[in-house]
């Protein structure tokens, strides 16, 4: 979800940038000598690594390797079973998977974003921020997005007056 234009200034403040750096460090991110973020942080929900490519299916993910590429290209891999791949659940657990349909899987470039847990842009307390991949962030915000979308739709509707 893109940031609404009227909220963009809240994401450019020195306070937000400092909080974002703290959250990235908390999630295992690395920085150069100048303090520039180099990547390596992990989603605090599912554990997928920032700035890497992963194979995703319904929130589940596995790192891209030769084995995943062969499996996606319909090659043989231990009896053609995707359960041989190291899948990670959306809650961060590493579990055996009995099967995914290849067509449900896709390669995704991972981008971690900072989520406001209380949905209030500008509330940049560290305990209110969580570093999430886009999949986890959208899932976390689903209810909030539905609510704000319905409010915006209601504002665009004309008010009906009762003549009589």
Residue pairs with C-beta under 8 A, 6 or more apart in sequence:
1 138
1 141
1 145
3 11
3 121
7 121
10 16
10 121
10 122
11 121
13 124
15 124
16 122
16 124
19 114
19 124
19 125
19 126
19 129
20 114
20 129
21 31
21 35
21 37
22 126
23 114
23 126
23 129
23 130
23 131
24 31
24 37
24 41
24 112
24 131
25 31
26 44
26 126
26 131
27 41
27 42
27 43
27 44
27 112
27 131
28 40
28 41
28 42
29 37
29 38
29 39
29 40
29 41
29 50
30 37
30 38
30 39
30 40
31 37
31 38
32 38
39 49
39 50
39 51
39 52
40 49
40 50
40 51
41 49
41 50
41 112
41 131
42 48
42 49
42 50
42 131
43 50
43 92
43 110
43 112
43 131
43 132
43 133
43 136
44 130
44 131
44 132
45 90
45 91
45 92
45 130
45 132
45 133
45 136
45 140
46 59
46 61
46 88
46 89
46 90
46 91
46 92
46 133
46 135
46 136
47 88
47 92
48 54
48 61
48 88
48 110
48 133
49 63
49 110
50 110
50 111
50 112
50 133
51 109
51 110
51 111
52 63
52 64
52 109
52 110
53 64
53 107
53 108
53 109
53 110
54 61
54 62
54 63
54 64
54 107
54 108
54 110
55 61
55 62
55 63
55 64
55 68
55 72
55 85
55 105
55 106
55 107
55 108
56 105
56 106
56 107
56 108
56 135
57 100
57 104
57 105
57 106
58 90
58 100
58 104
59 89
59 90
59 135
59 136
59 139
60 87
60 88
60 89
60 90
60 97
60 100
61 87
61 88
61 108
62 68
62 85
62 86
62 87
62 88
63 86
64 107
67 77
67 84
67 85
68 85
70 76
70 77
71 77
71 80
71 82
71 85
71 102
72 102
72 105
72 107
74 80
74 102
77 84
77 85
78 84
81 99
82 97
82 99
82 100
82 102
82 105
83 96
83 97
83 98
83 99
85 97
86 94
87 94
87 95
87 96
87 97
87 100
88 94
88 95
89 95
90 135
90 136
90 139
108 135
110 133
110 134
111 133
111 134
112 131
112 132
112 133
113 131
113 132
113 133
113 134
113 137
114 129
114 130
114 131
114 132
115 129
115 130
115 131
115 132
115 137
115 140
115 141
116 123
116 128
116 129
117 128
117 129
117 130
118 128
119 141
119 144
120 128
130 140
132 140
138 145
